[in-house]
Amino acid sequence: MSSTPYAGRHRLARGGARRPAILTSGFLLPAAAAAALVLTTTGATVAPSRPPGVALTGNRAASLGGSVDRQAAETRADDEQASQRRSQAQLEAAAMLGRQQEKERIARDMARAALADELARAKALARAHAWLMPVHGFTFTSAFKMRWGRMHTGNDLACPTGTPISAMSTGEVIFTGWMGGGGNTTKIRYWDGTVSFYEHQSRISATVGQKVAPGDIVGYVGNTGHSFGSHLHLEIHPGGGGPVDPHPWMTKHDLRY
């Protein structure tokens, strides 16, 4: 048979099984649909596709789980830090309170010590400024008055010879020795300026410049000088001036006889 113009249009027979039209190049499925095509022994079935983001792969789930764990760990770490800060603040507050209490205790102790020192000084001063009788066991025999045409400038306190004579308060011995009619005499200037005269002593035991305290022995009763019987002639000179009646002065200083 001779060639005709349409000979080229006839398709040549091809061997082998014919492929379904759906698999031919002229009938291509989209990539997503092709991936969803499931072949079974009974035919082809298209599996329904899952919306994006609904299904989680194992790696994605693990990643999200790790993120949650990290957040929980960070929260716990924050809580622990906050707890540590609170504990530190409490410790600092307790330490500050302790320091303040210690300062207050020290201040109280110092105040008590200062008060105790002040009381001790006051007691010592009271003892130092106390006034005592110069002799004990005496008999009052003569007052401050005119006697035998002249002024008797003291009080006579009759005592046995050798009776101790003591300082009346805190002071200093300013004279010891013989003084005419007064015989053996001791003069003491006290802390307030008052001067006492002790006359007619049998013996003087003090020395000039000696510091004396109330009750310190400075001599002994006698009968020296112009004296009629053993006794202490006591004169009181306030401020170191002239003599005054010892009785009112001694009463004012709570000395009774």
Secondary structure per residue as TSV (DSSP state, phi and psi in degrees):
chain	resnum	aa	ss	phi	psi
A	1	M	-	360.0	134.8
A	2	S	-	-79.0	155.5
A	3	S	-	-67.9	141.4
A	4	T	-	-120.5	165.0
A	5	P	T	-62.7	-21.0
A	6	Y	T	-97.7	2.6
A	7	A	G	-59.1	-35.3
A	8	G	G	-70.1	-13.9
A	9	R	G	-87.5	-16.2
A	10	H	S	-75.5	137.6
A	11	R	-	-84.1	140.6
A	12	L	-	-81.6	143.8
A	13	A	-	-68.6	136.2
A	14	R	-	-118.5	138.8
A	15	G	-	-78.0	165.0
A	16	G	S	89.7	173.2
A	17	A	-	-72.8	146.0
A	18	R	-	-82.3	130.8
A	19	R	-	-78.8	144.5
A	20	P	-	-60.1	148.9
A	21	A	G	-59.9	-27.9
A	22	I	G	-67.6	-21.2
A	23	L	G	-97.7	0.7
A	24	T	S	-77.4	161.3
A	25	S	T	-64.5	-20.6
A	26	G	T	-82.3	-6.6
A	27	F	S	-132.4	73.0
A	28	L	-	-95.9	133.6
A	29	L	-	-83.0	153.5
A	30	P	-	-61.1	158.2
A	31	A	H	-61.8	-39.9
A	32	A	H	-67.3	-40.2
A	33	A	H	-69.2	-38.7
A	34	A	H	-62.9	-36.9
A	35	A	H	-68.5	-25.5
A	36	A	H	-87.9	-5.8
A	37	L	E	-74.2	126.0
A	38	V	E	-116.4	125.1
A	39	L	E	-98.4	129.6
A	40	T	E	-123.7	171.9
A	41	T	T	-67.9	-19.7
A	42	T	T	-98.0	-7.3
A	43	G	E	149.5	-169.8
A	44	A	E	-105.5	136.7
A	45	T	E	-131.2	136.5
A	46	V	E	-93.5	117.8
A	47	A	-	-75.5	134.7
A	48	P	-	-62.9	136.3
A	49	S	-	-81.7	147.5
A	50	R	-	-93.1	136.9
A	51	P	-	-56.6	142.7
A	52	P	T	-57.2	138.1
A	53	G	T	86.9	-7.7
A	54	V	T	-81.4	-49.9
A	55	A	S	-82.2	135.9
A	56	L	-	-109.7	130.1
A	57	T	-	-73.4	166.6
A	58	G	H	-60.4	-40.6
A	59	N	H	-66.2	-40.7
A	60	R	H	-65.0	-44.9
A	61	A	H	-61.3	-43.1
A	62	A	H	-62.7	-38.7
A	63	S	H	-63.9	-44.2
A	64	L	H	-65.8	-41.3
A	65	G	H	-61.5	-41.1
A	66	G	H	-63.8	-37.2
A	67	S	H	-64.3	-42.2
A	68	V	H	-62.6	-43.0
A	69	D	H	-62.2	-40.9
A	70	R	H	-63.6	-42.3
A	71	Q	H	-61.9	-42.3
A	72	A	H	-63.3	-41.7
A	73	A	H	-64.2	-41.7
A	74	E	H	-64.1	-38.9
A	75	T	H	-63.4	-44.2
A	76	R	H	-62.5	-41.1
A	77	A	H	-62.6	-41.4
A	78	D	H	-63.0	-42.7
A	79	D	H	-62.8	-42.4
A	80	E	H	-63.8	-41.9
A	81	Q	H	-63.1	-42.9
A	82	A	H	-62.5	-42.1
A	83	S	H	-63.1	-41.3
A	84	Q	H	-63.8	-40.6
A	85	R	H	-63.5	-42.2
A	86	R	H	-62.3	-43.8
A	87	S	H	-61.9	-43.3
A	88	Q	H	-62.6	-41.9
A	89	A	H	-63.8	-40.0
A	90	Q	H	-65.1	-41.6
A	91	L	H	-62.7	-43.3
A	92	E	H	-64.4	-40.2
A	93	A	H	-64.6	-42.2
A	94	A	H	-63.7	-41.6
A	95	A	H	-64.7	-41.7
A	96	M	H	-63.5	-42.3
A	97	L	H	-63.2	-41.8
A	98	G	H	-61.3	-42.8
A	99	R	H	-63.8	-40.7
A	100	Q	H	-64.6	-43.3
A	101	Q	H	-63.8	-37.6
A	102	E	H	-65.5	-42.0
A	103	K	H	-60.7	-43.0
A	104	E	H	-65.2	-39.6
A	105	R	H	-63.4	-44.3
A	106	I	H	-62.4	-41.6
A	107	A	H	-63.3	-41.4
A	108	R	H	-64.3	-43.0
A	109	D	H	-61.7	-42.9
A	110	M	H	-64.7	-40.1
A	111	A	H	-64.9	-42.5
A	112	R	H	-64.4	-41.4
A	113	A	H	-63.4	-42.4
A	114	A	H	-63.4	-41.7
A	115	L	H	-64.3	-42.3
A	116	A	H	-62.2	-41.5
A	117	D	H	-63.4	-42.0
A	118	E	H	-63.7	-42.6
A	119	L	H	-64.7	-41.0
A	120	A	H	-62.4	-42.6
A	121	R	H	-64.7	-39.7
A	122	A	H	-64.1	-41.2
A	123	K	H	-65.9	-42.6
A	124	A	H	-62.7	-40.6
A	125	L	H	-66.1	-39.5
A	126	A	H	-63.2	-42.1
A	127	R	H	-64.2	-42.1
A	128	A	H	-65.4	-33.3
A	129	H	T	-96.9	7.4
A	130	A	-	-68.9	153.3
A	131	W	-	-117.4	133.4
A	132	L	-	-127.0	155.7
A	133	M	-	-68.4	142.6
A	134	P	S	-73.0	-26.6
A	135	V	-	-138.8	160.8
A	136	H	S	-128.1	154.3
A	137	G	S	73.0	33.1
A	138	F	-	-100.4	170.3
A	139	T	E	-125.9	127.2
A	140	F	E	-73.7	122.7
A	141	T	E	-119.2	-24.1
A	142	S	E	-153.2	138.3
A	143	A	-	-100.8	178.8
A	144	F	S	-78.9	105.8
A	145	K	E	-171.4	174.6
A	146	M	E	-73.0	135.3
A	147	R	E	-149.0	127.4
A	148	W	T	55.3	38.4
A	149	G	T	82.3	8.1
A	150	R	E	-145.2	161.6
A	151	M	E	-78.1	126.0
A	152	H	E	-89.3	108.3
A	153	T	-	-90.8	21.6
A	154	G	S	-157.8	-168.7
A	155	N	E	-113.1	140.9
A	156	D	E	-100.9	126.6
A	157	L	E	-118.3	103.2
A	158	A	E	-74.2	128.9
A	159	C	-	-144.7	157.8
A	160	P	-	-61.9	148.3
A	161	T	T	-59.6	137.8
A	162	G	T	93.0	-3.8
A	163	T	-	-63.6	130.6
A	164	P	E	-63.4	142.4
A	165	I	E	-114.3	130.1
A	166	S	E	-120.9	160.3
A	167	A	-	-64.7	143.1
A	168	M	S	-82.8	-23.7
A	169	S	S	-162.0	-168.6
A	170	T	S	-74.2	132.9
A	171	G	E	-174.8	-158.3
A	172	E	E	-140.6	138.4
A	173	V	E	-74.6	125.2
A	174	I	E	-113.7	-10.0
A	175	F	E	-158.5	140.0
A	176	T	E	-143.6	139.4
A	177	G	E	145.2	-170.3
A	178	W	E	-84.0	135.4
A	179	M	-	-133.7	67.7
A	180	G	G	55.3	-123.4
A	181	G	G	-67.0	-17.0
A	182	G	G	-81.6	-8.7
A	183	G	-	64.1	-146.5
A	184	N	E	-67.4	119.9
A	185	T	E	-128.3	144.4
A	186	T	E	-126.4	134.1
A	187	K	E	-117.1	134.3
A	188	I	E	-126.5	129.8
A	189	R	E	-98.7	124.7
A	190	Y	E	-93.3	173.5
A	191	W	T	-59.4	-25.4
A	192	D	T	-96.8	6.0
A	193	G	S	95.6	-12.1
A	194	T	-	-66.7	141.1
A	195	V	E	-117.9	130.9
A	196	S	E	-106.9	143.0
A	197	F	E	-110.4	128.2
A	198	Y	E	-114.0	110.8
A	199	E	E	-113.3	162.2
A	200	H	E	70.0	25.7
A	201	Q	E	-69.0	149.3
A	202	S	E	-79.5	-31.7
A	203	R	E	-154.3	140.9
A	204	I	E	-103.9	130.6
A	205	S	-	-112.0	-9.0
A	206	A	-	-93.5	165.7
A	207	T	-	-129.0	154.1
A	208	V	T	-61.9	136.3
A	209	G	T	90.6	-8.1
A	210	Q	-	-69.8	133.7
A	211	K	E	-85.2	134.5
A	212	V	E	-126.8	154.8
A	213	A	-	-119.2	164.7
A	214	P	T	-54.3	126.5
A	215	G	T	94.3	-8.8
A	216	D	-	-67.4	133.0
A	217	I	E	-76.8	130.7
A	218	V	E	-121.2	-9.6
A	219	G	E	179.6	-169.5
A	220	Y	E	-139.5	144.2
A	221	V	E	-61.6	141.3
A	222	G	B	-150.9	-157.3
A	223	N	-	-143.0	40.3
A	224	T	-	-90.6	159.8
A	225	G	S	77.6	-154.4
A	226	H	S	-82.0	87.5
A	227	S	-	-138.3	146.8
A	228	F	S	-123.0	82.1
A	229	G	S	105.5	152.8
A	230	S	S	-70.5	125.0
A	231	H	E	-166.5	167.6
A	232	L	E	-105.3	121.2
A	233	H	E	-91.2	114.0
A	234	L	E	-107.8	122.2
A	235	E	E	-115.0	146.4
A	236	I	E	-122.0	124.5
A	237	H	E	-121.9	92.6
A	238	P	G	-61.1	131.6
A	239	G	G	65.8	14.2
A	240	G	G	78.2	9.3
A	241	G	S	-87.2	-146.1
A	242	G	S	-72.7	162.9
A	243	P	-	-71.9	148.2
A	244	V	B	-126.0	166.2
A	245	D	-	-61.6	117.5
A	246	P	H	-63.0	-29.2
A	247	H	H	-62.9	-54.3
A	248	P	H	-61.2	-39.0
A	249	W	H	-61.9	-44.3
A	250	M	H	-68.2	-35.6
A	251	T	H	-63.3	-41.5
A	252	K	H	-61.2	-31.9
A	253	H	T	-95.9	21.2
A	254	D	T	61.2	34.8
A	255	L	-	-109.6	117.1
A	256	R	-	-110.9	141.2
A	257	Y	-	-157.1	360.0
